[in-house]
Amino acid sequence: MNSTPVVFFYVQHLHGVGHVFRASRVARALSAAGAEVHLVWGGTRVPSVNLEGLHMVWLEPLRASDITYSRLERPGGTAVDDAFLKVRTNQLLGAFHAIRPDILITETFPFGRRQMRFELLPLMQAADEADWPVMRVSSIRDLLQEGRKESRVRESLDAAGKWFDLILVHGDPQLAKIGETLPYAHEIEDRIAYSGLVTPASADVSQAPEFRADVVVSAGGGADGHALIAAALEARQFSRHAPSNWLLVAGSERNDAEVQEMAKQAGDGLRIERFVPNLTSVMAHARASVSRAGYNTACDILRVRCPAVLVPYAGGDQTEQLRRARIFQSRGLAVMLRDEELTPKSLGDAVDRAIERPVVNVEFDLDGAANSAKIVLKRWVAGTQSLSRQAAKSV
């Protein structure tokens, strides 16, 4: 049994990159707390993610072809076949047996990533059959996808009960409880722990910003942000409080040609960047933030207390962002603007309304990364002590 816990942290982003930002923050917190953390990365590489202090395991990358998640493909667009899936599974299991972790963490699974069962089920089986104890943790956000078939919900709950020692919910129950989007959550209540919201460190927010802007628009890197970009390119002329000095962050996954085309349409008063290294420090000095309503962006808003406009993505059957935006609006934390309402004028008006709203002083736990490390390592220590006592009794 290791004196320094070894963590095997599996993360797979299929569409968008929000999951890896949250997972990497938790992984770095575990490393800072003294664990040896191996981050097992199954998607395309994202240069803007901070991986300092982590041991990386790079699997052959794959992604979902679109927001329906109905087809897995390689980064170039080629559909994956059984041979590729076999290579991935062997890579994953080989790494697990070589590293021999004390703690296995899966990001989202078993409450999502159903498409990855081809390798995750064998991984769970390997942990069951390992000749050393493995504590298993599911790392999930506070709001899950709603409207799932009852059979899928039961599948997730049964898997959680069978394989996992801890369900780590990265949220504050004062903002949202997991039972609001996970039916029958009470059945696994004894395994659930809330970490608080995984937000940027205060030191990152307090840094001098690389750019200064009155309004920061972060559109995200995928096609989900196209409508928001189109409206933002012309919205500032309709804002009374911030008619100029806007910054549009198009996303690191945009290519140079796309950014150049946006710049041609932008005109004076709007700067366009693919990526800003410390966006929260820019937001902290801005008069308003405009974004989708993903987990990370919402956490950034809470950390910097910036007036905000949330334009939730609700394409296909997606529900998470819409629910989050509604919660924020109901708590006075943001102005919500639906996609079907989105025009340059409505966006400019929404920015003004956000700036005019009084600051709401609501306290949430924003130290989710550090808390996650404490919770996981405390559970691991308790488990090792229990095993030691059992071994002593058997002698």
Secondary structure, 3 states (H helix, E strand, C coil): CCCCCEEEEEECCCCCCHHHHHHHHHHHHHHHCCCEEEEEECCCCCCCCCCCCCEEEECCCCEECCCCCCCEECCCCCECCHHHHHHHHHHHHHHHHHHCCCEEEEECCCCCCHHHHHHHHHHHHHHHHCCCCCEEEEEEECCCCCCCCHHHHHHHHHHHHHHCCEEEEECCCCCCCHHHCCCCHHHHHHHEEECCCECCCHHHHCCCCCCCCCEEEECCCCHHHHHHHHHHHHHHHHCCCCCCCEEEECCCCCCHHHHHHHHHHHCCCEEEECCCCCHHHHHHCCCEEEECCCHHHHHHHHHHCCCEEECCCCCCCCCHHHHHHHHHHHCCCCEECCHHHCCHHHHHHHHHHHHHCCCCCCCCCCEHHHHHHHHHHHHHHHHHHHHHHHHHHHC
